[in-house]
Amino acid sequence: MKIAFIKRHFSYYGGAERYLNRLIEALKNKAKEIHIFANNWTADKDLIFHKVPILSFGSFLKAYTFNRNLKINLREFDCVISFERTLNQHIYRAGEGCHIRWLQIRSIYEPFWKRYSFKLNPLHKYYLMVEKQIFKETPLIIANSKMIKNEIVHYYGIPPSKIKVIYNGIDTLRFLPSNGKEIKKSILNPCPKGKIILFVGSGFERKGLINLLKALSLLKNEKFLLFVIGKGNIKKYREISKVLGILDKIHFYGTTKEIEKFYAVADIFVLPTLYDPFSNATLEAMASGLPVITTVNNGASELIEEGKEGFIIQNPLNYREITEKIEFALKEKEKMGECARKKAEQFTIERAARDFFQCIEKFSS
């Protein structure tokens, strides 16, 4: 079987990238050839790469030229799967969700001039146009949560039968519950007294970091540190932490290939995201035995039973509720962490790959 994946940036960082890498690893023994169409990539001797040139002047030109310059003949492959907003594939994985829904959510908290700019920004106009065409013309859509499936049906009138929900999978052997004693020595010197709260996500604004900082500024009866993993405007959020009076408690670590070490030393995981089709970090945290606090706008929240594996915040901007849930989760972290691990064990990367491969086989038979 000859399979092709489309991903503009193929690397080991970021939730979507880690998921795609795990998926490809699981498919290597099933496919004779795996091709990657990308603009840039991290080399892998078992994969065949094809360079897709882009104009790297702004987000719009990057997206537009990648789609335009993608030269791929569907008849040369048994199945072509795109992880990008492109128009030439058998399967489109809607990992970015619905852009129209994201703009609606942003309009709730953005100032009026920003909302007005949505209508003028060529990137937004392009995404809305191409997204409609993708959902209409691509034979099969894979959504990574029921939330996204429902959005596609609601906003674009796509038949539900055309959309398959496959939750992201986790490497349950890599992400394991641990007391983290040895790992703490390598990350923390000296080991702090108090609780460690973990935030993992690139794009701090969309992931709701500011609301987490506000929530932590109200956390009066707990000694804590917040570990922030991911890419974002660190300087901006340091300033916000300083204004809130918690700068000494916030540690920014950037990106890392050893994310499991941070899950191992943490007590709870908090991701008050404004919009996340399915946060891989949420499932990684659950597999690591951490209670999870996230929002209803995170597709991964569908795996959480309120008060059992964690908590689901209905309004991402309600930082006072986030404070309350953090306080409760810290008190019940052992029990909730055990439940989180058991739930995560149901969503292995092997299961996701099996479900994905069944979709691929429909095009190769």
Stockholm file with secondary structure:
# STOCKHOLM 1.0

chainA/1-365         MKIAFIKRHFSYYGGAERYLNRLIEALKNKAKEIHIFANNWTADKDLIFHKVPILSFGSFLKAYTFNRNLKINLREFDCVISFERTLNQHIYRAGEGCHIRWLQIRSIYEPFWKRYSFKLNPLHKYYLMVEKQIFKETPLIIANSKMIKNEIVHYYGIPPSKIKVIYNGIDTLRFLPSNGKEIKKSILNPCPKGKIILFVGSGFERKGLINLLKALSLLKNEKFLLFVIGKGNIKKYREISKVLGILDKIHFYGTTKEIEKFYAVADIFVLPTLYDPFSNATLEAMASGLPVITTVNNGASELIEEGKEGFIIQNPLNYREITEKIEFALKEKEKMGECARKKAEQFTIERAARDFFQCIEKFSS
#=GR chainA/1-365 SS CEEEEECSEECSCSHHHHHHHHHHHHHTTTCSEEEEEESEECCCTTSEEEECCCCCSSHHHHHHHHHHHCCCCGGGSSEEEESSSCSSCSEEECTTCCHHHHHHHHHHHSCHHHHHHHTTCHHHHHHHHHHHHHHHHSSEEEESSHHHHHHHHHHHCCCGGGEEECCCCBCTTTSCCCCCHHHHHHHCSSCCSSEEEEEECSSTTTTTHHHHHHHHHTCCSCCEEEEEESCSCHHHHHHHHHHHTCGGGEEEEECCSCHHHHHHHCSEEEECCSCBSCCHHHHHHHHTTCCEEEETTBGGGGGCCBTTTEEEESSTTCHHHHHHHHHHHHHTHHHHHHHHHHHHTTSBHHHHHHHHHHHHHHHHC
#=GC SS_cons         CEEEEECSEECSCSHHHHHHHHHHHHHTTTCSEEEEEESEECCCTTSEEEECCCCCSSHHHHHHHHHHHCCCCGGGSSEEEESSSCSSCSEEECTTCCHHHHHHHHHHHSCHHHHHHHTTCHHHHHHHHHHHHHHHHSSEEEESSHHHHHHHHHHHCCCGGGEEECCCCBCTTTSCCCCCHHHHHHHCSSCCSSEEEEEECSSTTTTTHHHHHHHHHTCCSCCEEEEEESCSCHHHHHHHHHHHTCGGGEEEEECCSCHHHHHHHCSEEEECCSCBSCCHHHHHHHHTTCCEEEETTBGGGGGCCBTTTEEEESSTTCHHHHHHHHHHHHHTHHHHHHHHHHHHTTSBHHHHHHHHHHHHHHHHC
//
